[in-house]
């Protein structure tokens, strides 16, 4: 493809590919360089139009804020299995993709660990297809969303099975339910 043939659809496709493969931080960095390059080439007369004109970098929730909140919620450090499972579980909400490569890049958790957690999340019905996160722990009379995140993090970490019918007993054992 020649430089003159590059259009907005190509630039958008490039940005989506960066986002999926390298994660949001790398995509933002690389895309901003490409956007500035096209702007310069257009301003200097090398291109008749700027194919990146008006395009914005996708925004995401900074991973350090999510890690900090999860560490506080689970009363653990960021290397804890539950924190890592919760981070992987919630990453698609933060970065708008279920791509395991993008989740790995965003979370900085080893790819093999991301794969194991993702497999558990799918197997247990927490992640449904590649576009839904389903929470079933909430009891409208007593539990909070924090409780649901904590329970699904424990399932994602492999501590117990979400499909078991005795989960309230487990909750009483870990002191989260009366």
C-alpha positions as CSV (number, residue, x, y, z in Angstrom):
1,X,0.0,0.0,0.0
2,X,1.3,3.4,-0.8
3,X,1.3,6.2,1.7
4,X,-1.2,8.2,-0.4
5,X,-3.6,5.2,-0.2
6,X,-3.7,5.3,3.6
7,X,-7.2,6.3,4.8
8,X,-8.9,6.8,8.2
9,X,-10.2,3.2,8.1
10,X,-6.6,2.0,7.9
11,X,-5.4,4.2,10.8
12,X,-8.4,3.0,12.8
13,X,-7.7,-0.6,12.1
14,X,-4.1,-0.1,13.1
15,X,-5.2,1.5,16.4
16,X,-7.6,-1.4,17.1
17,X,-4.8,-3.9,16.4
18,X,-2.4,-2.1,18.7
19,X,-5.0,-2.0,21.4
20,X,-5.7,-5.8,21.1
21,X,-2.1,-6.9,20.8
22,X,-0.1,-4.5,22.9
23,X,-2.6,-3.2,25.4
24,X,-3.9,0.3,26.0
25,X,-0.7,1.9,27.3
26,X,1.4,0.9,24.3
27,X,-1.4,1.6,21.9
28,X,-1.7,5.1,23.2
29,X,2.0,5.8,23.0
30,X,2.4,4.3,19.5
31,X,-0.8,5.9,18.2
32,X,0.1,9.3,19.3
33,X,3.4,9.0,17.4
34,X,1.6,8.0,14.2
35,X,-1.0,10.8,14.6
36,X,1.8,13.4,15.0
37,X,3.7,11.9,12.0
38,X,0.6,12.2,9.7
39,X,-0.2,15.7,11.0
40,X,3.4,16.8,10.2
41,X,3.4,15.1,6.8
42,X,0.1,16.8,5.9
43,X,1.3,20.2,7.1
44,X,4.5,19.9,5.1
45,X,2.5,19.0,1.9
46,X,3.6,15.3,1.8
47,X,0.0,14.1,2.2
48,X,-3.1,15.7,0.7
49,X,-5.0,15.0,3.9
50,X,-4.3,13.7,7.4
51,X,-5.7,10.2,7.7
52,X,-5.5,10.4,11.5
53,X,-7.4,13.8,11.7
54,X,-9.9,13.9,14.5
55,X,-9.1,10.4,15.8
56,X,-8.8,10.0,19.5
57,X,-6.8,7.5,21.6
58,X,-9.1,5.2,23.5
59,X,-9.1,6.0,27.2
60,X,-8.9,3.3,30.0
61,X,-8.9,3.1,33.7
62,X,-5.3,3.1,35.0
63,X,-4.3,-0.3,36.2
64,X,-2.6,1.1,39.3
65,X,-6.0,2.5,40.6
66,X,-7.7,-0.9,40.0
67,X,-4.9,-2.8,41.7
68,X,-5.0,-0.5,44.7
69,X,-8.8,-0.8,45.0
70,X,-8.7,-4.6,44.7
71,X,-5.8,-4.9,47.2
72,X,-7.9,-2.9,49.7
73,X,-11.1,-4.9,49.0
74,X,-9.4,-8.2,49.3
75,X,-6.9,-7.1,52.1
76,X,-4.0,-8.5,50.1
77,X,-1.0,-7.4,48.1
78,X,-1.0,-7.2,44.3
79,X,0.8,-10.5,43.9
80,X,-2.1,-12.3,45.7
81,X,-3.9,-14.9,43.5
82,X,-7.3,-13.3,44.3
83,X,-6.1,-9.8,43.4
84,X,-4.7,-11.1,40.1
85,X,-7.9,-13.1,39.3
86,X,-10.0,-10.0,40.1
87,X,-7.8,-7.8,37.9
88,X,-8.1,-10.2,35.0
89,X,-11.8,-10.6,35.5
90,X,-12.4,-6.8,35.5
91,X,-9.8,-5.9,32.8
92,X,-12.4,-6.1,29.9
93,X,-14.5,-3.4,31.7
94,X,-11.4,-1.2,32.0
95,X,-9.9,-1.7,28.5
96,X,-13.0,-2.6,26.4
97,X,-11.7,-5.9,25.1
98,X,-11.7,-9.6,26.2
99,X,-8.4,-10.1,24.2
100,X,-6.1,-12.1,26.4
101,X,-3.1,-10.4,24.9
102,X,-4.5,-7.0,25.7
103,X,-5.5,-8.1,29.2
104,X,-1.9,-9.4,29.8
105,X,-0.4,-6.2,28.5
106,X,-2.8,-4.1,30.7
107,X,-2.4,-6.2,33.9
108,X,1.3,-7.1,33.5
109,X,0.4,-10.6,34.8
110,X,2.1,-13.5,33.0
111,X,0.2,-14.7,30.0
112,X,0.0,-18.3,31.3
113,X,-1.7,-17.0,34.5
114,X,-4.1,-14.8,32.5
115,X,-5.0,-17.9,30.4
116,X,-5.7,-20.0,33.5
117,X,-7.8,-17.4,35.1
118,X,-9.7,-16.7,31.9
119,X,-10.4,-20.4,31.4
120,X,-11.8,-20.6,34.9
121,X,-13.9,-17.4,34.4
122,X,-15.4,-18.9,31.2
123,X,-15.9,-22.3,32.7
124,X,-17.6,-20.9,35.8
125,X,-19.9,-18.7,33.7
126,X,-18.4,-15.4,35.0
127,X,-17.3,-14.5,31.5
128,X,-20.0,-15.4,29.0
129,X,-18.9,-15.5,25.4
130,X,-16.5,-12.6,24.7
131,X,-18.6,-9.7,25.6
132,X,-20.3,-10.2,29.0
133,X,-19.3,-10.5,32.6
134,X,-22.1,-12.0,34.7
135,X,-22.4,-11.6,38.4
136,X,-24.7,-13.9,40.3
137,X,-23.6,-13.5,43.9
138,X,-25.7,-10.6,44.7
139,X,-28.6,-11.1,47.1
140,X,-30.7,-7.9,47.0
141,X,-31.3,-8.2,50.7
142,X,-27.7,-8.1,52.0
143,X,-24.7,-8.4,49.6
144,X,-22.9,-5.5,48.0
145,X,-21.1,-5.4,44.6
146,X,-17.8,-5.6,46.6
147,X,-18.9,-9.0,47.9
148,X,-19.7,-10.2,44.3
149,X,-16.3,-9.1,43.0
150,X,-14.5,-10.8,46.0
151,X,-16.4,-14.1,45.4
152,X,-15.8,-14.1,41.7
153,X,-12.1,-13.3,42.3
154,X,-11.9,-16.4,44.6
155,X,-13.5,-18.5,41.9
156,X,-11.2,-17.0,39.2
157,X,-8.2,-17.9,41.5
158,X,-9.4,-21.5,41.7
159,X,-10.3,-21.4,45.4
160,X,-13.7,-22.8,44.9
161,X,-16.3,-23.7,42.3
162,X,-19.0,-21.1,41.5
163,X,-21.4,-23.8,40.3
164,X,-21.5,-25.5,43.7
165,X,-24.9,-25.2,45.4
166,X,-23.4,-24.7,48.9
167,X,-21.7,-21.3,48.4
168,X,-23.5,-19.6,51.5
169,X,-21.7,-22.2,53.7
170,X,-18.4,-21.2,52.2
171,X,-19.3,-17.5,52.8
172,X,-20.1,-18.1,56.4
173,X,-16.8,-20.0,56.8
174,X,-14.8,-17.0,55.4
175,X,-16.8,-14.6,57.5
176,X,-18.6,-12.6,54.8
177,X,-22.2,-13.6,55.6
178,X,-24.2,-13.8,58.7
